[in-house]
Amino acid sequence: MIGFSLAVLMGAGLVALLASIRPEWSSRRRELTAASILPAITVVATALVLAVILAGNYDATGQMRDLATAALLTIGGGFTMLAFLGGLIGALLAGRRHR
């Protein structure tokens, strides 16, 4: 719930920022750009942690490494979708005000 709320607020804030920085962009482009920034950050963070898990020299067996990889990809993918959905909702709501 907190992650979704933060994504909504970030999407709304970024639409307002993009409206003042890039007024020549269409409202649809500003909304999609604002909604996709937080998921992009989440994907990069997930990829970095995945690289640490795969490159690390831990005493874990192959099964544990596979389990950690699967869990990380599931959780990271879920948060990415949640961030995009929340950012899109916030961007659409705030974008209505700036049209």
DSSP file (Angstrom, degrees, kcal/mol; ACC not computed):
  #  RESIDUE AA STRUCTURE BP1 BP2  ACC     N-H-->O    O-->H-N    N-H-->O    O-->H-N    TCO  KAPPA ALPHA  PHI   PSI    X-CA   Y-CA   Z-CA
    1    1 A M     >        0   0    0      0, 0.0     4,-2.3     0, 0.0     5,-0.2   0.000 360.0 360.0 360.0 -40.4    0.0    0.0    0.0
    2    2 A I  H  >  +     0   0    0      2,-0.2     4,-2.6     1,-0.2     5,-0.2   0.922 360.0  49.7 -67.9 -42.2    2.8    2.4    0.8
    3    3 A G  H  > S+     0   0    0      2,-0.2     4,-2.1     1,-0.2    -1,-0.2   0.900 112.0  48.1 -62.1 -41.1    4.6    1.6   -2.4
    4    4 A F  H  > S+     0   0    0      2,-0.2     4,-2.3     1,-0.2    -1,-0.2   0.919 111.7  49.9 -65.1 -43.5    1.5    2.1   -4.5
    5    5 A S  H  X S+     0   0    0     -4,-2.3     4,-2.3     1,-0.2    -2,-0.2   0.907 111.0  48.9 -62.8 -41.9    0.8    5.4   -2.7
    6    6 A L  H  X S+     0   0    0     -4,-2.6     4,-2.6     1,-0.2    -1,-0.2   0.875 109.8  52.3 -65.6 -36.3    4.3    6.7   -3.3
    7    7 A A  H  X S+     0   0    0     -4,-2.1     4,-2.5     2,-0.2    -2,-0.2   0.899 109.2  49.8 -65.8 -39.9    4.0    5.7   -7.0
    8    8 A V  H  X S+     0   0    0     -4,-2.3     4,-2.2     2,-0.2    -2,-0.2   0.936 113.4  45.8 -62.9 -45.9    0.8    7.7   -7.3
    9    9 A L  H  X S+     0   0    0     -4,-2.3     4,-2.5     1,-0.2    -2,-0.2   0.896 113.0  49.7 -65.5 -39.6    2.4   10.7   -5.7
   10   10 A M  H  X S+     0   0    0     -4,-2.6     4,-2.6     2,-0.2     5,-0.2   0.911 110.7  49.8 -67.0 -41.1    5.5   10.4   -7.8
   11   11 A G  H  X S+     0   0    0     -4,-2.5     4,-1.8     2,-0.2    -2,-0.2   0.913 113.0  47.0 -61.7 -42.4    3.5   10.1  -11.0
   12   12 A A  H  X S+     0   0    0     -4,-2.2     4,-1.7     1,-0.2    -2,-0.2   0.906 113.8  47.6 -66.5 -41.7    1.4   13.2  -10.1
   13   13 A G  H  X S+     0   0    0     -4,-2.5     4,-2.2     1,-0.2    -2,-0.2   0.893 110.7  50.8 -67.2 -39.2    4.4   15.2   -9.2
   14   14 A L  H  X S+     0   0    0     -4,-2.6     4,-3.0     2,-0.2    -1,-0.2   0.849 106.7  54.3 -70.0 -32.7    6.3   14.3  -12.3
   15   15 A V  H  X S+     0   0    0     -4,-1.8     4,-2.0     2,-0.2    -1,-0.2   0.924 110.0  47.5 -64.6 -42.0    3.4   15.2  -14.6
   16   16 A A  H  X S+     0   0    0     -4,-1.7     4,-1.2     2,-0.2    -2,-0.2   0.905 113.9  47.6 -64.7 -40.4    3.3   18.7  -13.0
   17   17 A L  H  X S+     0   0    0     -4,-2.2     4,-2.2     1,-0.2     3,-0.4   0.923 112.7  48.0 -66.0 -44.5    7.1   19.0  -13.3
   18   18 A L  H  X S+     0   0    0     -4,-3.0     4,-2.8     1,-0.2     7,-0.2   0.820 105.0  60.4 -67.1 -30.0    7.0   17.9  -17.0
   19   19 A A  H  < S+     0   0    0     -4,-2.0    -1,-0.2    -5,-0.2    -2,-0.2   0.851 112.4  38.3 -65.4 -32.8    4.2   20.3  -17.7
   20   20 A S  H  < S+     0   0    0     -4,-1.2    -2,-0.2    -3,-0.4    -1,-0.2   0.817 123.2  40.6 -86.8 -31.2    6.4   23.2  -16.7
   21   21 A I  H  < S+     0   0    0     -4,-2.2    -2,-0.2     1,-0.2    -3,-0.2   0.909 129.5  24.8 -81.4 -44.1    9.6   21.8  -18.2
   22   22 A R    ><  +     0   0    0     -4,-2.8     3,-1.2    -5,-0.2    -1,-0.2  -0.614  64.0 156.5-122.2  70.1    8.2   20.4  -21.5
   23   23 A P  T 3  S+     0   0    0      0, 0.0    -1,-0.1     0, 0.0    -4,-0.1   0.727  72.5  65.5 -68.8 -18.2    5.0   22.3  -22.3
   24   24 A E  T 3  S+     0   0    0     -3,-0.1     2,-0.1     2,-0.1    -5,-0.1   0.691  83.2  93.8 -77.5 -16.6    5.4   21.4  -26.0
   25   25 A W  S <  S-     0   0    0     -3,-1.2     2,-0.1    -7,-0.2    -3,-0.0  -0.411  86.3-106.6 -71.2 150.7    4.9   17.7  -25.3
   26   26 A S     >  -     0   0    0      1,-0.1     4,-2.2    -2,-0.1     5,-0.2  -0.371  27.3-114.2 -71.2 158.5    1.4   16.3  -25.6
   27   27 A S  H  > S+     0   0    0      1,-0.2     4,-2.3     2,-0.2     5,-0.2   0.864 116.8  55.0 -64.2 -34.7   -0.4   15.4  -22.3
   28   28 A R  H  > S+     0   0    0      2,-0.2     4,-2.5     1,-0.2    -1,-0.2   0.909 108.2  48.4 -64.3 -42.1   -0.3   11.7  -23.2
   29   29 A R  H  > S+     0   0    0      1,-0.2     4,-2.3     2,-0.2     5,-0.2   0.909 111.7  49.1 -66.3 -41.7    3.5   11.8  -23.6
   30   30 A R  H  X S+     0   0    0     -4,-2.2     4,-2.4     2,-0.2    -1,-0.2   0.905 112.3  49.1 -62.9 -41.0    4.0   13.6  -20.3
   31   31 A E  H  X S+     0   0    0     -4,-2.3     4,-2.2     2,-0.2    -2,-0.2   0.923 113.2  45.1 -66.5 -44.7    1.7   11.1  -18.5
   32   32 A L  H  X S+     0   0    0     -4,-2.5     4,-1.2     2,-0.2    -1,-0.2   0.872 113.8  50.1 -68.3 -36.0    3.5    8.1  -19.9
   33   33 A T  H  X S+     0   0    0     -4,-2.3     4,-0.7    -5,-0.2     3,-0.3   0.930 112.5  46.8 -66.0 -44.6    6.9    9.5  -19.3
   34   34 A A  H  X S+     0   0    0     -4,-2.4     4,-0.5     1,-0.2     3,-0.5   0.873 112.8  49.9 -65.0 -36.7    6.0   10.3  -15.7
   35   35 A A  H  < S+     0   0    0     -4,-2.2    53,-0.3     1,-0.2    52,-0.2   0.721 110.4  50.7 -74.8 -20.4    4.4    6.9  -15.1
   36   36 A S  H  X S+     0   0    0     -4,-1.2     4,-1.5    -3,-0.3    -1,-0.2   0.533  89.6  77.2 -98.3  -5.3    7.5    5.1  -16.5
   37   37 A I  H  X S+     0   0    0     -4,-0.7     4,-2.0    -3,-0.5     5,-0.2   0.951  95.8  45.2 -71.5 -48.6   10.3    6.7  -14.5
   38   38 A L  H  X S+     0   0    0     -4,-0.5     4,-2.2     1,-0.2    -1,-0.2   0.902 112.8  50.7 -64.7 -41.4    9.7    4.9  -11.2
   39   39 A P  H  > S+     0   0    0      0, 0.0     4,-2.5     0, 0.0    -1,-0.2   0.879 108.5  53.7 -62.1 -34.6    9.4    1.5  -12.9
   40   40 A A  H  X S+     0   0    0     -4,-1.5     4,-2.1     2,-0.2    -2,-0.2   0.910 108.7  48.3 -64.6 -41.1   12.6    2.1  -14.8
   41   41 A I  H  X S+     0   0    0     -4,-2.0     4,-2.3     1,-0.2    -1,-0.2   0.898 111.6  50.8 -63.6 -40.4   14.4    2.8  -11.5
   42   42 A T  H  X S+     0   0    0     -4,-2.2     4,-2.4     2,-0.2    -2,-0.2   0.890 109.2  50.2 -65.1 -40.5   12.9   -0.4  -10.1
   43   43 A V  H  X S+     0   0    0     -4,-2.5     4,-2.4     2,-0.2    -1,-0.2   0.912 111.2  48.9 -64.9 -42.3   14.1   -2.4  -13.1
   44   44 A V  H  X S+     0   0    0     -4,-2.1     4,-2.2     2,-0.2    -2,-0.2   0.917 112.2  48.1 -63.9 -43.3   17.6   -1.0  -12.8
   45   45 A A  H  X S+     0   0    0     -4,-2.3     4,-2.2     2,-0.2    -2,-0.2   0.901 111.9  49.8 -64.6 -40.4   17.7   -1.8   -9.1
   46   46 A T  H  X S+     0   0    0     -4,-2.4     4,-2.4     1,-0.2    -2,-0.2   0.908 110.8  49.9 -64.0 -41.9   16.4   -5.3   -9.6
   47   47 A A  H  X S+     0   0    0     -4,-2.4     4,-2.2     2,-0.2    -2,-0.2   0.884 110.1  50.8 -65.4 -38.2   19.1   -5.9  -12.3
   48   48 A L  H  X S+     0   0    0     -4,-2.2     4,-1.9     2,-0.2    -2,-0.2   0.925 112.5  45.0 -65.4 -44.2   21.8   -4.7  -10.1
   49   49 A V  H  X S+     0   0    0     -4,-2.2     4,-2.4     2,-0.2    -2,-0.2   0.880 111.5  53.8 -67.7 -36.6   20.8   -6.9   -7.2
   50   50 A L  H  X S+     0   0    0     -4,-2.4     4,-2.6     1,-0.2     5,-0.2   0.898 107.6  50.8 -62.6 -40.5   20.4   -9.8   -9.6
   51   51 A A  H  X S+     0   0    0     -4,-2.2     4,-2.4     2,-0.2    -1,-0.2   0.884 109.5  50.8 -64.2 -37.8   24.0   -9.2  -10.8
   52   52 A V  H  X S+     0   0    0     -4,-1.9     4,-1.4     2,-0.2    -2,-0.2   0.912 112.1  47.0 -65.3 -42.0   25.2   -9.2   -7.2
   53   53 A I  H  < S+     0   0    0     -4,-2.4     5,-0.2     1,-0.2    -2,-0.2   0.933 117.3  41.5 -65.5 -45.6   23.4  -12.5   -6.6
   54   54 A L  H  < S+     0   0    0     -4,-2.6    -2,-0.2     1,-0.2    -1,-0.2   0.825 119.7  43.0 -74.5 -31.1   24.7  -14.2   -9.7
   55   55 A A  H  < S+     0   0    0     -4,-2.4    -1,-0.2    -5,-0.2    -2,-0.2   0.633  92.0 105.1 -89.3 -14.2   28.3  -12.9   -9.5
   56   56 A G     <  -     0   0    0     -4,-1.4     2,-0.9    -5,-0.2    -3,-0.0  -0.329  68.5-136.3 -70.8 149.4   28.7  -13.4   -5.8
   57   57 A N        +     0   0    0      2,-0.0     2,-0.2    -2,-0.0    -1,-0.1  -0.665  44.6 158.8-104.0  74.6   30.8  -16.3   -4.5
   58   58 A Y        -     0   0    0     -2,-0.9     7,-0.0    -5,-0.2    -5,-0.0  -0.522  53.2-119.5 -95.4 163.7   28.5  -17.5   -1.8
   59   59 A D  S    S+     0   0    0     -2,-0.2     2,-0.1     2,-0.0    -1,-0.1   0.272  74.3 123.8 -83.6  12.2   28.5  -20.9   -0.2
   60   60 A A        -     0   0    0      1,-0.1    -2,-0.1     2,-0.1     2,-0.0  -0.403  63.8-117.2 -74.9 149.5   24.9  -21.4   -1.4
   61   61 A T     >  -     0   0    0     -2,-0.1     4,-1.9     1,-0.1     5,-0.2  -0.257  32.3-100.3 -75.1 171.7   24.1  -24.4   -3.5
   62   62 A G  H  > S+     0   0    0      1,-0.2     4,-2.2     2,-0.2     5,-0.2   0.833 123.0  56.6 -62.9 -32.5   22.8  -24.0   -7.0
   63   63 A Q  H  > S+     0   0    0      2,-0.2     4,-2.4     1,-0.2    -1,-0.2   0.894 106.7  48.2 -68.1 -38.9   19.2  -24.5   -5.8
   64   64 A M  H  > S+     0   0    0      2,-0.2     4,-2.7     1,-0.2    -2,-0.2   0.888 111.2  50.4 -69.0 -37.5   19.5  -21.7   -3.4
   65   65 A R  H  X S+     0   0    0     -4,-1.9     4,-2.3     2,-0.2    -2,-0.2   0.906 111.9  48.2 -65.8 -40.4   20.9  -19.4   -6.0
   66   66 A D  H  X S+     0   0    0     -4,-2.2     4,-2.6     2,-0.2    -2,-0.2   0.893 111.9  49.9 -64.7 -39.9   18.0  -20.3   -8.3
   67   67 A L  H  X S+     0   0    0     -4,-2.4     4,-2.6     2,-0.2    -2,-0.2   0.919 111.4  47.9 -64.6 -43.8   15.5  -19.8   -5.6
   68   68 A A  H  X S+     0   0    0     -4,-2.7     4,-2.5     2,-0.2    -2,-0.2   0.899 112.8  49.3 -63.9 -40.0   17.0  -16.3   -4.8
   69   69 A T  H  X S+     0   0    0     -4,-2.3     4,-2.5     2,-0.2     5,-0.2   0.931 112.6  46.7 -64.3 -46.0   17.0  -15.4   -8.5
   70   70 A A  H  X S+     0   0    0     -4,-2.6     4,-2.2     2,-0.2    -2,-0.2   0.906 113.9  48.1 -63.9 -41.6   13.4  -16.5   -8.9
   71   71 A A  H  X S+     0   0    0     -4,-2.6     4,-2.8     2,-0.2     5,-0.3   0.914 112.4  48.9 -65.3 -42.4   12.2  -14.7   -5.8
   72   72 A L  H  X S+     0   0    0     -4,-2.5     4,-3.0    -5,-0.2     5,-0.3   0.922 112.6  47.0 -64.5 -43.7   14.1  -11.5   -6.8
   73   73 A L  H  X S+     0   0    0     -4,-2.5     4,-2.1     2,-0.2    -1,-0.2   0.873 114.1  48.2 -66.5 -36.3   12.6  -11.5  -10.3
   74   74 A T  H  X S+     0   0    0     -4,-2.2     4,-2.1    -5,-0.2    -2,-0.2   0.947 117.4  40.2 -67.6 -48.6    9.1  -12.2   -9.0
   75   75 A I  H  X S+     0   0    0     -4,-2.8     4,-2.5     2,-0.2     5,-0.2   0.921 117.7  48.1 -68.2 -43.8    9.2   -9.5   -6.3
   76   76 A G  H  X S+     0   0    0     -4,-3.0     4,-2.0    -5,-0.3    -1,-0.2   0.899 113.0  48.5 -63.6 -40.9   11.0   -7.0   -8.6
   77   77 A G  H  X S+     0   0    0     -4,-2.1     4,-2.3    -5,-0.3    -1,-0.2   0.885 111.3  50.6 -66.3 -38.3    8.6   -7.6  -11.4
   78   78 A G  H  X S+     0   0    0     -4,-2.1     4,-2.5     1,-0.2    -2,-0.2   0.921 111.7  46.6 -64.7 -44.2    5.6   -7.2   -9.1
   79   79 A F  H  X S+     0   0    0     -4,-2.5     4,-2.6     2,-0.2    -1,-0.2   0.849 110.2  54.6 -67.1 -32.5    6.9   -3.9   -7.8
   80   80 A T  H  X S+     0   0    0     -4,-2.0     4,-2.3     2,-0.2    -2,-0.2   0.936 111.1  44.0 -65.1 -45.7    7.7   -2.7  -11.3
   81   81 A M  H  X S+     0   0    0     -4,-2.3     4,-2.6     2,-0.2     5,-0.2   0.907 114.5  50.1 -64.8 -41.1    4.1   -3.4  -12.3
   82   82 A L  H  X S+     0   0    0     -4,-2.5     4,-2.6     1,-0.2     5,-0.2   0.903 110.9  49.3 -63.1 -41.6    2.8   -1.8   -9.2
   83   83 A A  H  X S+     0   0    0     -4,-2.6     4,-2.6     2,-0.2    -2,-0.2   0.893 112.3  47.7 -66.4 -39.5    4.9    1.3   -9.7
   84   84 A F  H  X S+     0   0    0     -4,-2.3     4,-2.5     2,-0.2    -2,-0.2   0.933 113.9  46.6 -67.6 -44.0    3.8    1.6  -13.3
   85   85 A L  H  X S+     0   0    0     -4,-2.6     4,-2.2     2,-0.2    -2,-0.2   0.935 116.4  44.1 -63.7 -45.9    0.1    1.2  -12.4
   86   86 A G  H  X S+     0   0    0     -4,-2.6     4,-2.5    -5,-0.2     5,-0.2   0.911 114.6  49.2 -65.2 -42.4    0.3    3.7   -9.5
   87   87 A G  H  X S+     0   0    0     -4,-2.6     4,-2.6   -52,-0.2    -1,-0.2   0.876 110.7  50.8 -63.9 -37.4    2.4    6.2  -11.5
   88   88 A L  H  X S+     0   0    0     -4,-2.5     4,-2.6   -53,-0.3     5,-0.2   0.904 110.5  48.5 -67.6 -40.8   -0.1    6.0  -14.4
   89   89 A I  H  X S+     0   0    0     -4,-2.2     4,-2.3     2,-0.2     5,-0.2   0.941 114.8  45.1 -63.6 -46.5   -3.0    6.6  -12.1
   90   90 A G  H  X S+     0   0    0     -4,-2.5     4,-2.5     1,-0.2     5,-0.2   0.899 114.3  49.2 -63.7 -40.3   -1.3    9.6  -10.4
   91   91 A A  H  X S+     0   0    0     -4,-2.6     4,-2.5    -5,-0.2    -2,-0.2   0.903 111.6  48.4 -66.7 -41.2   -0.2   10.9  -13.8
   92   92 A L  H  X S+     0   0    0     -4,-2.6     4,-1.2     2,-0.2    -2,-0.2   0.908 113.7  46.7 -66.0 -41.0   -3.6   10.6  -15.3
   93   93 A L  H  < S+     0   0    0     -4,-2.3     4,-0.5    -5,-0.2    -2,-0.2   0.922 119.3  39.3 -67.0 -43.3   -5.3   12.3  -12.3
   94   94 A A  H >X S+     0   0    0     -4,-2.5     4,-0.8    -5,-0.2     3,-0.8   0.821 110.2  60.8 -75.7 -29.5   -2.8   15.2  -12.2
   95   95 A G  H 3< S+     0   0    0     -4,-2.5     3,-0.4    -5,-0.2     4,-0.3   0.788  93.5  64.4 -68.2 -27.2   -2.6   15.4  -16.0
   96   96 A R  T >< S+     0   0    0     -4,-1.2     3,-0.6     1,-0.2    -1,-0.2   0.818 101.2  52.2 -63.4 -29.2   -6.3   16.3  -16.1
   97   97 A R  T <4 S+     0   0    0     -3,-0.8    -1,-0.2    -4,-0.5    -2,-0.2   0.776 108.2  50.1 -77.0 -27.5   -5.5   19.4  -14.2
   98   98 A H  T 3<        0   0    0     -4,-0.8    -1,-0.2    -3,-0.4    -2,-0.2   0.255 360.0 360.0 -99.5  12.8   -2.7   20.6  -16.6
   99   99 A R    <         0   0    0     -3,-0.6    -1,-0.2    -4,-0.3    -2,-0.1   0.464 360.0 360.0 -84.4 360.0   -4.6   20.2  -19.9
